[in-house]
Amino acid sequence: MSNIRKGTITSFYYGAEEAANDPCTVAMNGTSIAVTYYDPYAEKDVTYKGNARGAGHYEVARDDGEGQGTFHCFENSEFIEGYWTEGGEGGMWAIKIKKDSPA
């Protein structure tokens, strides 16, 4: 992918008051996206990746098949949002991309 940036992913869990904040990398090229971060529950890096289903709308799946979700963003935005589901749990994502931060 041509545009890889560092960022912070905040994972909100349905029914929980706390959220997890983790560093991440975001790779986008307009037709596809891949977001990688460390999952403390799986004790490994995980990647959600997928293709655009419309301008700025991505349907994604976890690389190990354990989850799925969506990402939504405007062109040249430093914010990406979406939802996720994994093993019967779910929540929302908010990603803040750091400007001028090639991975």
Secondary structure, DSSP 4 states (H G I P E B T S, - for coil): --EEEEEEEEEEETT-S-EEEEEEEEEE-SSEEEEEEEETTTTEEEEEEEEEEETTEEEEEETTSSEEEEEE--TT-SEEEEEEEETTEEEEEEEEEEEEEE-
